[in-house]
Amino acid sequence: MRLAVLASAAALLVACSSESHEGTDSASTFSSSSGSVALTGAGATFPYPIYSKWFADYATRTGVKINYQSIGSGGGIRQLSEQTVDFGASDSPMSDDELAKAKGGPILHFPTVLGAVALIYNLPELEQPLKLDGPTLAEIYLGTIKKWNDGRIAAMNPGVPLPNADILVVHRSDGSGTSFIFTDYLSAVSPAWKGGPGKGKEVQWPVGLGAKGNEGVAGQVRQSVGAIGYAELAYAKHNRIAAALVKNAAGEMVAPSIESATAAAAGAAAALPANTDYRVSIVNAKGAGAYPIASFTWILVYQNQTDPAKGKTLVDFLRWALADGQAQASALDYAPLPGAMSKQLLERLAMIKVGAGS
């Protein structure tokens, strides 16, 4: 099921948008130097709603068309590593091994926005949000909690009429950064999960039904009574699927939201040194109001750009996204980057070397 907000992105080649906002003057300077250059990218479905918006608006302002294939983080990393796209996108940072195998040399990670992974479920009987904690969620995905009225779920939901029905577990079938975030969280809160499936873009799921992309998981849960799955918050909201409250490290039951994702990032961003490579996890973050299954999402680029025109165009776009583009995040259920981090990242763009011999 496709998001309503994506309807205008036919064929994934983003066309135009008439919306304008502060920053148009700076964008127009990009157009004069790189207006006819097109870029291609591939990767995560997690940030696809906001990337579609960004690419459309940027095309309107500059004439630069960006063709993005929403194929999952694993696919994006593979295509960038094979140098078949100009940039990749992932919700899981590349491992040292993946970085070493990339054909084009060093790859830089640029966080773009923050998002929350919502635990979505289909229980029509419930008139209030379901409450879960990490260990119980791990047991559901391990297959040891099989019924919705299991005592461990009931204990967190007193007075809620949980059905005596089987739990249908839904997970991603493709290499997925959303899966990485979710399994990173489960590994942080459950020794049984950490010692079993562990964390990764692709894991051996003990139980459940696979679906492709965030949209596939959302669609499967929406059409299956008794199902539970995980998807980026925007997909949950646009599909109007209920999302559980999840207990955070401070013991609070917290809903996925822009505010709770921002709270999760606040401490991590403040502690980052200026020379970090930004491959950081913020799951199960400490602090009041922090949603425990939140993450940055990254655009991945080669440090050494061999095509001068494309390299400059890519840097110009990233500069716009890290500055003007942040204002669009909240409307699409993402959290903008903390201001101090945006400033650091804008300075970090100077690390990208453009042109032959770079």
N, C-alpha and C positions, 0 to 999 in steps of 0.2 A: 504494500500500500504506500502510495507516494504522499508526501506532505503537501498540503495546500500551498505552502509557501514556495514549493519547488515547481509549481505548474508552469511557470514561465521559462523554465530552464530546459526547453525541449532539446533533445539530443545532446544534452550536457554542454553544448557550446553556448556560452552565456552571451546574450545579446545586449540589450540596452535597458536603461532605467532612467526615468525622468526625475527622480528624487535628487535634491541637492542639499548640501549642508556645509558647514564651515570647513574650509580646507580646499575649496574648489580652485582657488588661485594657485596654490602649490601644485595641484594635480595638473593644471594646464601647462605648467612648465615642463612636465614629463612628456606631454603629448608632442611637443615640438621636436623632442629628441628621439622618441621611440614609438611614435604613433602607429606605424604600420607593422611593427614587429609583433608576431603572435607567440604565445607561450603555451606549452602543454604541461600538465601535471596529472598525477594520479595518487590515489591513496584513500585515506580514512573516510568512512561515511559519517562518523561522529560529528565533524565540523561542516559537513556538506551544506546544511542550510545557510550558515553565515558565509561560507566561501562563495556560494552561488550569488548571494547578495553583493558581496565585495566585487566579484568578477564582473557582474552586470554594471554596477555603478562605476567601476574603474574604466570599463569599456566606453561608457557614455562620456566620461570626463576626458579620456585620453585617446580613444580609438584603439587601445590595446585589447585584443581578444585573448582570453585565457580559456583554453579547453581543458576541463578537469574531469577525469574519470573517477567516479566514486566506487572504488573496487575493494576497499578495505586496506588497512594499514600494511598488512603483509604484502599485498600486491603492489602498493606504492613503493615500499622499500625495495622490492625486487626490480621494479621498472627503473627506479633511479639508479640502483646499483649496476644495471645493465646499460645505463645511459640512453634509454629509449624515451625519457621525458626530461623536461627542463627542471622540474622540482618534484619532490615527493611530499606526502603528507601522512602523518602517523600520530596515533594517540599513545603509542609506546615508543620510547626512545630506542634508537638502534643500539644493539649490543656491541661490545668491542670487536667481536668476531665478525658481525655484519659490516661494521665500519672498515675492517681490514680487507674484506673481500670486495668492496666497491671498486669498480674499474677506474673511476675518475679521480681518485685521490681523496684528500680529506673532505668530510661532509660536516657541515655546521647545522646545529639545531636551533631553530628560532621559535620559541613559544608564541602563539598568536592570540589565543583566548583561553578561558577556563570553562570547563563544562562539568556537569554532574551526571553520573550514571544512575538512572532511576531504576528501582526494583518495581517493575510493573506486574500487575496481576489482574485476573478476571474472576472476581467473586461477586456476582450481582447482589447477593444477600447482604453484603456488608454496607452499612450506612455511614461508617466512619473509617478513616484510613487504617489499614493494617499496620501493626508495629512488629518489627523484627530486630534481632541483634545479629552480629557477625557470626558467632558460633552456630546459632540456629540456622542461619542462612547457609552456612557451609554444610551442615548436616542434610539440608534439603537437597543441595546440589551433589552431595555424596550419595544420596539415595537412601540414607538411614532414617530420615523423616519422610514418610510416604503419604500421610493423611493431613488434611487441613486442620482437623480438630485434635492433632497430636498435643499432648500435655505441655510440651515445651513452647509451642506457639500460643496455646491457650493461656499460659501463665503470663505472657506479655500483653494479652488482649482480654482482660477480665470483663465478663459480661457481654462479650461479642459473640454472636451466634455463628461460630465457625462450622462449616458443613462437614459431615462425615463423608468426605469425597477424596478421591485420589488427587495428588498434586501432579500436574503435568509440567515438567521442567523444560524450559526452552532456552537454548543457548545458540551461539553463533556457529555456523558451519564453515565459515571462511576464516582466513588469517586476519585477526581483528585486534586493533588497538583497544576497542571497548572491552573485549575479552581480557586483554592484558591488564587494564585498570581494575576490572572486577576480580580477576584471579590474584592480582597483587594485593587487593584488599583482603580477600579470603585467606591468603597466605599470612597476612599480618595478624589476623585475629584467630586463626584456627591451626593449631599444630597438626591436626589430622589432615587438613587440606595441604598445608605446606609440605608435609612428608609424602603426600600422594600425588594428585594431579599437579600441584605447584602453580607457578605463575608463568604466563606466556601468551603470545598472540594466538597460539594453537596449543591446546592441551587435550589429553585423553579424558573426555567427559565420562564419568561413571554411569550417568543416566541422562535421559532426556532426548529431546527432538531438536535437530539443528535447523537453523534458518539463516539465509544469507543477508548480511547487512543489518544495520539498525532498523531499517524499514521492514525487513523480513521478520525479525524478532517481534517488532511491534504488531505487525499484521497477524502473526501466528497467535500471539497472546490475545489480541482483540477478538479473534474468531473462535477461541477455545476456552469454554468455561472451565475453571479449575486450573488454568495455566498461570505460571510465573516465569518472568524473563527479565532481562536487563537491557536497557537502551538509553541512549543519550536523552536528556530531559526534553529537548525540543521535540523529539519523536513521540515521547509519551504525551506531551501536551497537545500537539497537533492531531494526534489520533484519539485524544480524549480518553486515555487509559489511566486507571487509578495507579498511584505510586505509593509505595510503603514509606512509613517513617522508619529510619534506621538509627539504632543507638550509636552515639559517637564515643570518643575516648573519654569525654567528660561525663558520660552517663546520661546524656540527654537524648530523647527521641527527636530526630531532626528530619524535616522534609527536604527533598532536593529542591534547590532554588538558586537563583543568582546570588542572593545574599549569603546563603550557607556555603556555596562554592567559594565565594570571595573570602569568607571567614577562614576556610580551609587553607587558602593560599597565603593569607596575610603573614603568618609566622614564617613560612618557608621562604617567601620572597624577601623578607627583611634580613634573613640569615644568609642569603646567597652572596658569595664573594663576587667581585666585579669580573674576575677571570673564569667564572664557572662555565662549563659547557652546556648547562641548562638541562641535562638529563637527570631530572629530579622527580621523585615521587612525593605526593602529598596525601596519600590515602591514610585514613585513620588519624588525621591531624588532631593535635591537641588544641584546646581552646573552646570557649563557649560559642555555641551556634555553628560550629563547623560540621558540614556534612561529610561523612567519612568516606564516601566513594566519589571523589572528585579528582580532577587531573587537568594539567595543561594539555593542549594539543599542539603539535609542532609542524612547521614547514621545514623540509630538509633540502638543503642546497649544497652543491659542490663549492668549496672554497675557491677553487681555480676554475674560472669560467673561460672556456676557449673560444666562444663566439662572442665578440665584443658587443654587438647589438643586443643579443638576447641577455647577456650578462647585465648590461646596464638597465635594460627593461625590467629584469627580475629585481634588481636592487631598488629601482624606483617604485615598483609595486610594493615591495616589502616595507619601504619607508612610509608609503601611504597607509598600508594596513596597520602598521604599528603605531601610527599617529591618528590620522583622521578616521580610519576604519574602526577604531575601538569604540567610537560613539554609537555604532550600530549593534554592538554585541547584546545589550540588555533586551532590546526589542525581539531578539530571536532566541532568548533564554540561555544566553552564554554570559559569563562574567568577563568584563574587560580586564586586561592585565593591570596589576598595580602600577601606579605612575612611575615609581622608581625603577621598576623592571623595564617598562617601556623605554625609558630614557637610556638605560644600559644597553638595550637591544638596538636602539637606533645608532648608538655609538659603535656597536659591534658590527654593523653593516660594513664598516671600513675594512673588515677582515676579508671580505669577498673581493678577490682579485679578478678584474675584468680584462679579457683580451688575450691574444696569443702570447705565450711566454710568461703567463702570469704564474 
